[in-house]
Amino acid sequence: MKTIKILLALFIAFVTIQTANAQSGKENIHNTTKTQTIKVYGECGMCKKRMEKAAATVDGVQSAVWDENTKNLTLKYSKFKKEAVDNVQKKIAAVGHDTEKYNADDAVYKKLPDCCHYDRKAVKQ
């Protein structure tokens, strides 16, 4: 009886380990996250907060991080939401920041705090 219990315990351990190993490779096969970097213009930490908050409201966006030095916004989003990057750019333009694809409305841009104003002439060229 003791031998049967030991064999049963070994069998359960073997099956558990095999199942765990089979599951560990699935993240790469079924990776559903894409990463893309877009140019977004701003100047300061307030801009960063505003852009990242706007991006986070878009369906499918998992994270958005803007680098003040490079002016790049790195997005991680669901690959099933193909329109996410375009929608992020629209949302960011709507809050006053120009992106590589969309320009913010002049009236919205002028309402930004002075520290958030960047050289729009250089951006539009």
Backbone torsions as a table, in degrees:
resi	resn	phi	psi	omega
1	MET	NA	-40.7	179.7
2	LYS	-63.3	-37.5	178.9
3	THR	-64.8	-39.3	179.6
4	ILE	-64.7	-41.9	179.0
5	LYS	-63.5	-41.2	179.1
6	ILE	-65.5	-45.8	178.5
7	LEU	-62.5	-40.4	178.1
8	LEU	-64.0	-43.2	178.3
9	ALA	-63.1	-42.1	177.2
10	LEU	-64.3	-40.9	179.0
11	PHE	-62.9	-45.1	179.1
12	ILE	-64.0	-42.0	177.8
13	ALA	-62.6	-42.9	178.9
14	PHE	-61.3	-47.0	-179.7
15	VAL	-63.5	-41.4	179.1
16	THR	-62.2	-45.2	179.8
17	ILE	-65.0	-42.3	179.4
18	GLN	-63.7	-41.2	178.7
19	THR	-64.4	-43.2	179.1
20	ALA	-63.2	-42.6	178.3
21	ASN	-65.2	-38.2	179.6
22	ALA	-66.3	-36.4	-179.1
23	GLN	-73.1	-32.1	-173.6
24	SER	-64.5	-28.1	179.9
25	GLY	-83.8	-8.7	-174.9
26	LYS	-74.1	-22.5	179.9
27	GLU	-61.0	-40.7	-178.9
28	ASN	-72.5	-37.2	-179.0
29	ILE	-70.2	-39.4	-174.6
30	HIS	-110.4	32.2	179.7
31	ASN	-64.0	122.5	-176.9
32	THR	-110.3	10.0	-178.2
33	THR	-107.3	134.6	173.9
34	LYS	-115.4	154.3	177.2
35	THR	-124.6	135.8	177.5
36	GLN	-145.9	145.5	178.3
37	THR	-112.8	132.6	177.6
38	ILE	-128.1	153.2	178.9
39	LYS	-84.7	127.2	177.7
40	VAL	-136.2	130.5	-173.4
41	TYR	-94.6	134.7	179.0
42	GLY	-171.0	-176.5	-173.6
43	GLU	-130.8	-28.1	-167.3
44	CYS	-143.9	-174.3	179.4
45	GLY	-64.7	-31.8	176.8
46	MET	-65.3	-39.5	176.9
47	CYS	-61.5	-46.4	-179.4
48	LYS	-55.5	-49.2	-178.5
49	LYS	-61.9	-44.1	-179.2
50	ARG	-63.0	-45.7	-178.7
51	MET	-65.9	-48.5	-177.4
52	GLU	-64.0	-36.5	177.7
53	LYS	-66.4	-43.3	178.5
54	ALA	-63.1	-43.1	-179.3
55	ALA	-64.2	-37.3	-177.4
56	ALA	-66.0	-19.5	-179.4
57	THR	-80.8	-10.0	-178.0
58	VAL	-81.2	131.9	-179.7
59	ASP	-60.3	128.9	178.6
60	GLY	99.2	-16.6	-179.5
61	VAL	-78.1	126.7	180.0
62	GLN	-97.9	-34.0	175.5
63	SER	-158.6	154.2	177.7
64	ALA	-144.5	124.5	-179.3
65	VAL	-132.5	121.5	180.0
66	TRP	-101.8	134.2	177.9
67	ASP	-101.0	116.6	-176.8
68	GLU	-62.0	-32.5	-177.5
69	ASN	-77.3	-44.1	-177.0
70	THR	-91.2	-15.2	-176.9
71	LYS	65.8	25.3	179.5
72	ASN	-103.1	136.0	173.6
73	LEU	-106.0	119.8	179.4
74	THR	-98.1	119.7	-178.9
75	LEU	-107.3	138.3	167.8
76	LYS	-116.9	126.2	-174.9
77	TYR	-148.6	165.0	179.8
78	SER	-69.7	130.8	179.5
79	LYS	-67.3	-11.7	177.6
80	PHE	-84.2	-8.1	178.3
81	LYS	-109.6	73.2	-174.4
82	LYS	-61.8	-27.1	-178.8
83	GLU	-85.1	-0.2	-175.0
84	ALA	-59.2	-45.4	-177.4
85	VAL	-64.1	-43.5	178.3
86	ASP	-64.1	-42.7	179.4
87	ASN	-65.4	-35.3	176.4
88	VAL	-63.5	-45.3	-179.6
89	GLN	-62.7	-38.8	177.0
90	LYS	-64.0	-44.4	-179.5
91	LYS	-63.5	-41.7	-179.0
92	ILE	-68.5	-39.3	175.8
93	ALA	-63.5	-35.8	-179.8
94	ALA	-66.5	-24.9	178.3
95	VAL	-95.6	3.9	170.5
96	GLY	113.6	7.9	-177.7
97	HIS	-118.0	134.0	177.5
98	ASP	-74.4	143.2	174.8
99	THR	-118.9	179.7	179.8
100	GLU	-67.5	-17.7	-177.1
101	LYS	-113.2	-32.2	-175.9
102	TYR	-127.4	143.3	174.8
103	ASN	-102.8	141.8	177.4
104	ALA	-70.0	150.3	174.6
105	ASP	-63.2	138.6	-177.6
106	ASP	-57.8	-40.3	-178.9
107	ALA	-64.3	-39.4	178.8
108	VAL	-69.0	-42.2	179.2
109	TYR	-60.2	-43.2	-178.2
110	LYS	-65.7	-23.0	179.2
111	LYS	-80.7	-11.1	177.5
112	LEU	-64.8	151.8	174.4
113	PRO	-57.8	152.2	-177.5
114	ASP	-54.8	-36.5	-178.0
115	CYS	-67.7	-16.2	-178.4
116	CYS	-91.9	-7.2	-178.7
117	HIS	-76.1	130.7	179.3
118	TYR	-121.8	170.1	-177.3
119	ASP	-75.4	96.6	-176.6
120	ARG	-71.7	-25.9	178.4
121	LYS	-62.6	-41.1	179.5
122	ALA	-68.3	-32.4	-179.2
123	VAL	-70.8	-41.9	-174.1
124	LYS	-75.6	-11.1	-178.6
125	GLN	-77.5	NA	NA
